[in-house]
Amino acid sequence: GWMHQSWTDEQLSWHPSNYSNLTMIRIPIERIWTPDIVLFNSADAGSPGLVGTQASVYYNGTVNWTPHTTYRSYCHPDMTYYPFDTQTCRMFFGSWAYDKTRVDIWKWTNHTFPHMYQGHEWEILSYKAEVKELNYIDTLQYPYLATTLKMRRVSSFYKYMFVGPTVF
């Protein structure tokens, strides 16, 4: 999956007229500051592999970065109707170190759903994302993105291998 990130870094701004009217450059992400957006309920040790990606940097200091990675999170499965089960999994993304005055989170749209990878074992039924906030010490607010993914097991294999032979 991917998560589009955009921020402003005044140190990366320039006057296009001083540089042959250049308005955008690409910079390896390892060379600039990036927000520390992480998956709070990650099932992986360490951070996702984002090395080698580039950010688009515009003359006004706007930085756009859309890293591609695989997110793995904990999900509490309900196996009551296995292999005809439906699962609902939640993922929580936010800054590990910065409060809202430094890193704010907002969602663009819920229309990401049609572009999600549809694997062979699961069919994605719905996707929802909403921004929430944690409040600490009454003055610090930490925004995070709460996502909910509802999916159904594609059970054609199970019907063929387990249910089919029991009918005959």
Sequence and secondary structure as in RCSB ss.txt:
>XXXX:A:sequence
GWMHQSWTDEQLSWHPSNYSNLTMIRIPIERIWTPDIVLFNSADAGSPGLVGTQASVYYNGTVNWTPHTTYRSYC
HPDMTYYPFDTQTCRMFFGSWAYDKTRVDIWKWTNHTFPHMYQGHEWEILSYKAEVKELNYIDTLQYPYLATTLK
MRRVSSFYKYMFVGPTVF
>XXXX:A:secstr
 B  EEEE GGG   GGGTTT  EEEEEGGGS    EEETTBSSSS    TT EEEEETTSEEEE  B    B  
    TTTTS EEEEEEEEEESS  TTT       STTGGGS   SSEEEEEEEEEEEEEEETTTEEEEEEEEEEE
EEE  HHHIIIIIHHHH 
